């Protein structure tokens, strides 16, 4: 079992408004507050080395192992440019969402660009995003940037993205 790692992500935007992200890894036993300070002070150094703009800095915590049921390799038909955009409504009535790359077209309703929200697998995913996960007395629930809980699906549609390679 691999140890989880903490990753610091810097997203840089160019003059064409195109973003690229790189990461710096840390062992899991580091203090997040110190990594935040590292992010700020190193961001100043990076800013002096680039022509672009630092558009975002974030910290991610790796998961220590992947479940055995996940794919070991991408299917031959997988293409990151093909995906589905899920839009959700929050408790404050705002719209937020994300795009899932390589989304399986079998979950798109024939003759449309709509994701089949009635499909059992899609419905379970939407329920997880809108309801979160409760463990004991604690619920973790996805939110928007303003920390308003996601409460309902607004729409889900096929979405094509740009190749970032």
N, C-alpha and C positions, 0 to 999 in steps of 0.2 A: 504494500500500500504506500503510495507516494504521499509525502507530507504536503499539506496545503501551503501555498505561498501567498504573500501579499503583493499585489502589483500596483504600481503607480503609473497612470496613463496620462500622457500629454497629447492633446489634439491640437494640431497646427493647421491654420487656414491660410491658403495662398491668395494672391491677387485675383484669381478667377473664382474665388469663393469655394474652392475645393479643399476638403479636409483630409488629413492623414494623421494616423495615431501611432505612437510608439509607446513601449512600456519598459519600466525598470522594475525588476523583481527584488523582493526582500524575503528572508526567512519569516515564517509565521510567528516567531517568538519576539518580533519587534513591536515596540509600542506605537500604536496608531497616531498618537499626538506628536511623537517625534517624526514619524513619516510625513505628517502634514507640514511640519516645519521644514523638513527636507524638501518637500514639494515646492513650498514657497521660495526658499532661498535658491534652490536649483533652477526653478523657473526663471528667476532673475538672470542667472548665468546663461540659460538656454536662449532667453530673449535677446541677449547680446550677440548670440551666434547665428541667429536666423534672420531671414528677410520676411518671413511670414509673421502671423500673429498667433500667440498662444490663445486658443479659443476655449479650451476646457482642460482642467486637471481633475482627475478623479482617482480614487483608490478602490481596488477590487480585492476581494479575499477569495482565494482558490478553494475548491472543494477537494477534500483529501482523496477521494476515489470516485470512480464512475460506476454506476450500476451495471451489472452484467448484461442487462437487456438492451443497452444502448448499442447502436451500430459501431462496429470496429473500424469501418471505412465508409466513405460516402458511396452511395449508389452511382453507377455509371451515368445516370441521367441527371444527377444533382448539378444545379447551376445557381450560383449565388445571385445572379442577376434576376432570376425568377423568384418571386416571393408572394407574401400576402401581408397587407397592411391592416392591422387591427386598431380600430378607434373605439375608445371607451369614454363614458361620461363619469365625472367625479361627483362627490358629495356636494361640491359647490357649483355644480352644473357646468363645469369646464370640460373641454374635450382634450384628451391626451391619447397617446398610443405609441405603437412601435411596429416595425416591419420585421417579419420572420423570413429570413432568406432560405432558399431551396425548398419552399413550401410545396408539398405534394399536390400536383394538379388534380389528383383523384378527389380532393376535398373541395374542388370548385364546381359549382352547379353548372351542368352542361349548357352551353349556349349563352353563358353569362360570365361576368367577372366576379360574381358573388361567392364568398366562402359559404359552404353549407353548414350553417349554424345549428341545424337539427341533427347533424351527424354526431354520434355518441362521443367519439374522440375529440372532436372540435368543441362540443358542448362542455366536456369535462375540463378542457383547457380554459375556456371562457369562465367557467365557474371558479376555477382556481384563481384567475386574475381578479375577478370581481369579488370573491369571497375570502381570498387569502388562505392561510393555513393556520389552524388552531392546534396547539400542542398544550395539553393541560388547560390552564386558564389563560394562556397567552396566544393572541392572534397576531400574525404578521400579514399585513395587507398591502398590496402595491398602491402607489399613490402617484400624483403628478408632481411637477417641480415645486408646487406650492404646498406640498404635503397633504393634499386633499385626497382621501381614499377613493379608489376606483370602485364604482358601484354597479355599472351597467355597460353592456356592449352597445355601441352606437352603430357600427358597421364593420364588416370585414370583407376586403376585396383583394383580388389579384393585383399585384404591384410589381413592376419591373424596376430594377435599380441599375446603377452603373457598376462596371467592373472596376474594382479598387486595386487590381493586381498590377 
